[in-house]
Amino acid sequence: MNSDINQSNKLEFIKKELQERKTNNNLRQLNAIYPKDAVTVIKNGKRLINFSSNDYLGLSKHPQMITASQDYLNRYGTGSTASRLVSGTYDIHEKLEEKIAKLCGKEAALLFNTGFQANTTIIPTLVNQKSLVLCDRLVHNSILQGIFLSQAQWKRYKHNDLSHLETLLKKAILQGYNRILIVTETVFSMEGDRSDVDRLIQLSQQYNTLLYLDDAHALGIMGNKGMGLTAYQSGIDISLGTFGKAMGSFGAFITTSKGMRDYLINCCPGFIYTTALPPAVIGSIDAAFDMIPNLDKERDYLLQQVSYLQNNLINLGYQVLNSSSPIIPVIIGNEEKTLKLSNFLENNGILATAIRPPTVPKNTARIRLVLSSQHQPEHIDYLINLLKQYHEF
Ligand SMILES: *Cc1c(COP(=O)(O)O)cnc(C)c1O
């Protein structure tokens, strides 16, 4: 019997961790808001323009989405009552998967309950201790968790540096791995920049690797008819889309081959052992896929506003990452200063959350501004004016 275990306070580690975070100024807290419309929230009784949501097209409050959700709810009930392989596959799940595959120009699609769940559970179903995973240095935490779970060897290549990736591939193919998996994002969630999808496909084919692309931030706003940067591309084994961002709903899906879909249905724990997405959610996703192909005007407007805001911030002297998406990171560096700017904006009617390590690398704390097609030019000018007034940097 270990006496340390008997005598210590079993919850001491919690106290210690929270205290440490307080001391280091990185204790995180939840802050409830009320979403008034696609770009306005009420926080502590105060109206704020929201520049921190991923609702790029404002669909989460769209009447057509809400009606579809209500319709499916009325017809199918509040829950799907079982996992997909038991009795949780309704006709609406299957129809949605067929619709997604068709719209994305792929053989097959498969729903997952969240993007986080998909990344953490699919990767370990593809690779094991004898495999190697090569990923971008800045991939989303859910991808890292999937890699850790898989127990594969892993290496990161420098952010968006595909010649570094190729150097790693050249070495790796001589080392007897059973499989090599390349995994990255098409649009980086905290940087807003893009991967070179064509080159990734070419490298994957040249070195005979699996290729897994997380298209979460491209779906809805990029690619032909907004179907993302991986749609209609062959040579990608799995591409992941999520419904919680531009789609204005909840959940995730992959597009893939029929064979891979069958394999995952049989072997992927995070697909097998979880309750199927509920009808109301399926209804809203279905409506989003009806609407998104017709929103070219909104997408054009959104990208126009992105360069307008970017150019203005650069002219004001802010360090803005060279983003090619509605994600515009304003790098402040120091965590305290970043919080200070975020508070200043909030006191003046703007919600723009500070993003700090470990979500982003050390010394790159930032305000991650996110534009929506529902932001009016006056919202953006108001933000620019506030940042002009703020002379701290
Ligand atoms: C948001 C996000 C996820 C997680 O998706 P959820 O459905 O919210 O769990 C995964 N990957 C990337 C790149 C994301 O931005």
The ligand as a MOL file (V3000), in Angstrom:
LIG
                    3D

  0  0  0     0  0            999 V3000
M  V30 BEGIN CTAB
M  V30 COUNTS 15 15 0 0 0
M  V30 BEGIN ATOM
M  V30 1 C -13.7720 23.4110 -35.0630 0
M  V30 2 C -12.7600 22.4860 -35.5850 0
M  V30 3 C -12.8450 21.1170 -35.3140 0
M  V30 4 C -13.8290 20.5500 -34.3520 0
M  V30 5 O -15.1120 20.4760 -34.8740 0
M  V30 6 P -16.3450 20.4130 -33.8820 0
M  V30 7 O -17.4540 19.8860 -34.7330 0
M  V30 8 O -16.5810 21.7810 -33.3830 0
M  V30 9 O -15.9850 19.4670 -32.7840 0
M  V30 10 C -11.9240 20.2890 -35.9230 0
M  V30 11 N -10.9700 20.7840 -36.7420 0
M  V30 12 C -10.8570 22.0940 -36.9980 0
M  V30 13 C -9.7800 22.5900 -37.8960 0
M  V30 14 C -11.7440 22.9870 -36.4140 0
M  V30 15 O -11.6040 24.2910 -36.6220 0
M  V30 END ATOM
M  V30 BEGIN BOND
M  V30 1 1 1 2
M  V30 2 1 2 3
M  V30 3 2 2 14
M  V30 4 1 3 4
M  V30 5 2 3 10
M  V30 6 1 4 5
M  V30 7 1 5 6
M  V30 8 2 6 7
M  V30 9 1 6 8
M  V30 10 1 6 9
M  V30 11 1 10 11
M  V30 12 2 11 12
M  V30 13 1 12 13
M  V30 14 1 12 14
M  V30 15 1 14 15
M  V30 END BOND
M  V30 END CTAB
M  END
